[in-house]
Amino acid sequence: MNYPCWLSKPQLEQAQALVDLGFHYCGDADNFCGCEYPCGKVGTWQFGTHPGECCLDAVCNGALYSWELETDPRCDEPGFFEARLAEAKKTIKTVIKNQKLKQQSSAIQLSLF
């Protein structure tokens, strides 16, 4: 799978978590229509969607990832989109939290030597 070379290692780890959730990498966000309906931000990730589409976009440092939700038969159910958005945000928050814990753990370990 292709990943943008300009994302940092932590951002790539976060992107992989989104891919594992169901997102796919689309390319440079400048080559696509912007998110007309912003849905929030977590860390360096901006979430949004487009009118008339059942998809969720995530943009980080110009890299666009999209989760096409229309294939799910529940797509038109009330609260479906909001639940997927909450799931994506929680995924990024969890990865960021784990990255911070790793960083603190390695800093403590280095200080013992």
N, C-alpha and C positions, 0 to 999 in steps of 0.2 A: 504494500500500500504506500502511496506517496504521502509525504508530509512536508509542510513548508520548512525550508531550511533556515528561515529567519526567526523562528520561534525558539525561545530559550529551552533548555532541558526541562525545567519545571513546567513550562507551558506545553511542551510536547507530551509530558506525562499526563497533564490535565486533558489534553486533546485525545490521548489514547483512551482515557476513561469515558469520554463522550462517544468515541467510536464503539467502545464495548457496549455502550448503552443503546446504540442504534444510529448515531450520527454518521455521516460520511463527509470526507474532505472534498470541497468543491473547487477550491483554488483561491486566488487573490480576490478579496471582497470587492475591490474596485472594478472587477470585470462583471459584476452582477448588480442587480438593483439592490439598493440599500434596504434595510429593514424599515418598512414604513410604519410599523407599529412596534416601538421598543417595549420590551417586557421586563426590563431589569438588568442588573449587572452584578456579577460576582467576581471578585478579583479583577483580572484584566479582561474578562469575558463579558461581552454585551449580547443579550438575548433579544430576539425580536421575531416578527412574522410578517407576512405579506397579506394584503386583502384578497379574499377569495381562495386562499390556499390553506390547506391543513398541513402546515409544516412549521418547524421550529428551527430558527437559525441561531448560531452562536458564532460570534466574531471575536477573534483575539489578535491584536497587532496586525490587522489586515487579512488574516486567514479566515476563510469562511467554511464553517461546518454546518450541515443541514440534516435535520431529522424529518424525513417525509412520513407524516402520520396518516395520510389518506388511505394507506393500504390496511390500516386497522379498522375493522368493522365498527368499533366504538367511536370513531372519529367525530361523529355528529352528536354524540351524547353530551349533555350538559356537564361541564367540569372536566371533560377529557383533556383538553388542551392545557388547562391550568394544572392538572395533575402531572402531565408530562413536563411542563415547565418547572414545577416544583422538584420533580425527580432530577432533572438536569442540573438545577441550581444546587441541590443537595449533593449530587455527585462531585461537582467542582469544589464545593466547600469541604467535603470529606478528603479529597486529594490534597487540597491546600493545607488542611489541618495535619494530615499525615506527613507532608513535606516539611512543615514547621517542626513537628516532633522529631523527625530524622535529623534535621539541622541542629536542633538543640542537643540531641543525643550525641551527635558527632562532636559538637563543641565541648560538651562536658568530657567526653572521652579524650579529646586532645589536651584538655587542661590537666589531666591526670598524669601525663607523661612529663 
